[in-house]
Amino acid sequence: MTRVLVVEDEASIALALEDDLKMEGYEVEIVRDGDAASRRAREQAFDLILLDVMLPRKDGFEVCRELRRAGLRTPILMLTAKTQEAEKVLGLELGADDYVTKPYSPRELRARIKALLRRAAGELPEVYRFGDVEVDFARYEVRRAGRRIEVTPTEFKLLAVFVRRPGRVLTRDQLLDEVWGHGTFVTDRVVDNQITNLRKKIEPVPSRPRYLFNVRGVGYRFDG
């Protein structure tokens, strides 16, 4: 299920957004200040962030700046009551992907959200490189130092999930849903074993990971 983080301090607007997005089939989490937004966006994996500009503790511009500096590539759609062109430009320059001015049409907002999610889903290049590793999505193969290495279909799917979300912590449940499919009975241990196998193939020193990190008590993060 697509996960959306809504950052909005006005309770009535937040509730309306939550109801509308849940009707569209999204899983929604709401936070009401900039500090919480910056923290949650880095703690959990979201597919999109709806970010209000005027927030307590830290405004939306600062939150956007922090997340992009931290390497988070999650699509950010900024919401604001301000209409000045300079404010819109600032948000986009800080790394926001789109900008909607209040009051907005729910229909327009839904359309923009879907457009951003489609764009994010299509961001995989034909070949993704990190270190001496190449992940060739066109040929469905992995190469290291120019030589093809054998990976199983599950290992390739797992690597593709990480490549789509660099810098984001993915829980074992999220990995299970995306690689094995929602509702499939597979234990967390299976995920850990697959990660171990993948590290042996992509890490210079598997026992000291450079790319695929364990985040204790949460899941895994790919820094590639």
C-alpha positions as CSV (number, residue, x, y, z in Angstrom):
1,M,0.0,0.0,0.0
2,T,1.3,3.5,-0.9
3,R,2.3,5.4,2.3
4,V,1.8,9.1,2.5
5,L,3.1,11.4,5.3
6,V,0.9,14.4,5.7
7,V,2.5,17.3,7.5
8,E,-0.3,19.8,8.5
9,D,-0.8,21.6,11.8
10,E,-4.4,22.6,11.1
11,A,-6.5,19.7,12.5
12,S,-9.5,20.2,10.1
13,I,-7.3,20.3,7.0
14,A,-5.3,17.3,8.2
15,L,-8.5,15.3,8.8
16,A,-9.9,16.2,5.4
17,L,-6.6,15.2,3.7
18,E,-6.5,11.9,5.7
19,D,-10.1,11.0,4.8
20,D,-9.6,11.9,1.1
21,L,-6.3,10.0,0.7
22,K,-7.7,6.9,2.5
23,M,-10.6,6.9,0.1
24,E,-8.0,6.7,-2.7
25,G,-6.5,3.6,-1.0
26,Y,-3.4,5.3,0.5
27,E,-2.0,4.6,4.0
28,V,-1.8,7.9,5.8
29,E,0.2,9.2,8.7
30,I,-0.2,12.7,10.1
31,V,2.3,14.8,11.9
32,R,1.7,18.4,13.0
33,D,5.0,20.2,13.3
34,G,8.3,20.5,11.4
35,D,10.5,18.7,13.9
36,A,8.2,15.6,13.9
37,A,8.0,15.7,10.1
38,S,11.8,15.7,9.7
39,R,12.2,12.9,12.1
40,R,9.4,10.6,10.8
41,A,10.4,11.0,7.2
42,R,13.8,9.7,8.0
43,E,12.7,7.0,10.5
44,Q,10.1,5.4,8.2
45,A,9.7,4.8,4.4
46,F,7.0,6.9,2.8
47,D,6.2,7.0,-0.9
48,L,5.2,10.7,-0.8
49,I,5.2,13.6,1.6
50,L,2.5,16.3,1.7
51,L,4.3,19.2,3.4
52,D,2.6,22.3,4.6
53,V,4.9,25.4,4.6
54,M,3.6,27.2,7.7
55,L,4.3,24.8,10.6
56,P,5.2,25.1,14.3
57,R,8.9,24.6,15.4
58,K,10.3,24.4,11.9
59,D,8.7,25.6,8.6
60,G,8.2,23.4,5.6
61,F,11.1,25.0,3.7
62,E,13.5,24.0,6.4
63,V,12.1,20.5,6.6
64,C,12.5,20.1,2.8
65,R,16.1,21.4,3.0
66,E,17.0,18.9,5.8
67,L,15.5,15.9,4.1
68,R,17.2,16.6,0.8
69,R,20.5,17.2,2.5
70,A,20.1,13.9,4.2
71,G,19.7,12.2,0.8
72,L,16.0,11.4,1.0
73,R,14.5,11.3,-2.5
74,T,10.9,10.8,-1.5
75,P,8.6,13.0,-3.6
76,I,7.6,16.1,-1.7
77,L,4.4,18.1,-2.6
78,M,4.3,21.4,-0.7
79,L,1.1,22.9,0.5
80,T,0.8,26.6,1.4
81,A,-1.6,29.5,1.6
82,K,1.0,31.8,0.2
83,T,0.8,32.8,-3.5
84,Q,4.0,34.7,-4.1
85,E,6.0,33.4,-7.0
86,A,9.2,33.7,-5.0
87,E,7.9,31.3,-2.3
88,K,7.0,28.7,-4.9
89,V,10.4,29.0,-6.6
90,L,12.2,28.7,-3.2
91,G,10.3,25.5,-2.4
92,L,11.2,24.0,-5.7
93,E,14.9,25.1,-5.4
94,L,15.1,23.4,-2.0
95,G,14.0,20.1,-3.6
96,A,10.2,20.0,-3.5
97,D,8.8,18.2,-6.5
98,D,5.5,20.1,-6.8
99,Y,3.6,23.0,-5.2
100,V,-0.1,23.5,-4.5
101,T,-1.6,26.7,-3.2
102,K,-4.5,26.7,-0.7
103,P,-7.4,26.7,-1.2
104,Y,-6.9,23.8,-3.6
105,S,-9.2,21.4,-5.4
106,P,-9.1,17.9,-3.9
107,R,-9.4,16.6,-7.4
108,E,-6.4,18.6,-8.5
109,L,-4.4,17.5,-5.5
110,R,-5.2,13.8,-6.1
111,A,-4.1,14.2,-9.7
112,R,-0.8,15.8,-8.7
113,I,-0.2,13.1,-6.1
114,K,-0.8,10.3,-8.7
115,A,1.5,12.1,-11.2
116,L,4.3,12.3,-8.7
117,L,3.9,8.7,-7.7
118,R,4.0,7.6,-11.3
119,R,7.1,9.7,-11.9
120,A,8.8,8.2,-8.8
121,A,7.9,4.7,-9.9
122,G,9.6,5.2,-13.3
123,E,12.8,6.7,-11.9
124,L,14.8,3.5,-12.4
125,P,17.5,4.0,-15.0
126,E,18.5,1.2,-17.4
127,V,21.7,0.8,-15.5
128,Y,22.2,1.8,-11.8
129,R,25.8,2.1,-10.6
130,F,27.3,2.1,-7.1
131,G,30.9,1.4,-6.3
132,D,32.1,-1.2,-8.8
133,V,28.6,-2.7,-9.1
134,E,26.2,-2.2,-12.0
135,V,22.5,-3.2,-11.8
136,D,21.3,-3.6,-15.4
137,F,17.5,-3.4,-15.4
138,A,17.3,-3.7,-19.2
139,R,19.2,-7.0,-19.2
140,Y,18.1,-8.1,-15.7
141,E,21.6,-8.7,-14.5
142,V,24.2,-7.5,-12.0
143,R,27.8,-6.9,-12.8
144,R,30.7,-6.3,-10.6
145,A,33.9,-4.8,-11.9
146,G,32.5,-5.4,-15.4
147,R,31.9,-9.1,-14.8
148,R,28.4,-10.6,-14.5
149,I,27.6,-12.1,-11.1
150,E,24.9,-14.7,-10.5
151,V,21.9,-13.4,-8.5
152,T,18.6,-15.2,-7.9
153,P,15.3,-13.6,-9.1
154,T,14.5,-12.8,-5.4
155,E,17.9,-11.2,-4.9
156,F,17.4,-9.0,-8.0
157,K,13.9,-7.9,-6.9
158,L,15.2,-7.1,-3.4
159,L,18.0,-5.0,-4.9
160,A,15.6,-3.2,-7.2
161,V,13.4,-2.3,-4.2
162,F,16.5,-0.8,-2.4
163,V,17.6,1.1,-5.6
164,R,14.2,2.7,-5.9
165,R,14.5,4.1,-2.3
166,P,18.1,5.0,-1.6
167,G,18.7,6.3,1.9
168,R,15.4,5.2,3.2
169,V,14.8,2.7,6.0
170,L,12.6,-0.2,4.8
171,T,11.1,-2.5,7.3
172,R,11.1,-6.3,6.9
173,D,7.3,-6.2,6.4
174,Q,7.7,-3.7,3.6
175,L,10.4,-5.8,1.9
176,L,8.2,-8.9,2.3
177,D,5.2,-7.2,0.7
178,E,7.2,-5.7,-2.2
179,V,9.4,-8.7,-3.0
180,W,7.4,-11.7,-2.0
181,G,3.9,-10.2,-2.3
182,H,1.3,-9.1,0.2
183,G,-0.2,-11.9,2.2
184,T,2.6,-14.4,1.4
185,F,3.7,-16.3,4.5
186,V,7.4,-15.7,4.7
187,T,9.3,-15.2,8.0
188,D,11.5,-12.2,8.8
189,R,14.4,-14.7,8.9
190,V,14.0,-15.3,5.2
191,V,14.5,-11.6,4.6
192,D,17.6,-11.5,6.7
193,N,19.0,-14.6,4.9
194,Q,18.4,-12.9,1.5
195,I,20.1,-9.7,2.7
196,T,23.1,-11.8,3.9
197,N,23.4,-13.5,0.5
198,L,23.0,-10.2,-1.4
199,R,25.8,-8.6,0.7
200,K,28.2,-11.4,-0.3
201,K,27.6,-10.4,-3.9
202,I,27.7,-6.6,-3.8
203,E,29.7,-5.7,-0.7
204,P,33.6,-5.4,-0.8
205,V,33.6,-6.8,2.7
206,P,30.2,-8.4,3.5
207,S,30.9,-8.4,7.3
208,R,31.4,-4.6,7.2
209,P,28.7,-3.3,4.8
210,R,29.3,-0.2,2.9
211,Y,26.0,-0.1,1.0
212,L,23.4,-2.3,2.7
213,F,23.0,-1.5,6.4
214,N,20.9,-3.0,9.2
215,V,18.9,-0.5,11.2
216,R,18.5,-2.2,14.5
217,G,14.9,-2.9,15.5
218,V,13.5,-1.4,12.2
219,G,14.9,-3.0,9.0
220,Y,17.5,-2.1,6.3
221,R,18.8,0.9,4.5
222,F,20.6,1.1,1.1
223,D,23.2,3.8,0.7
224,G,24.3,3.5,-2.9
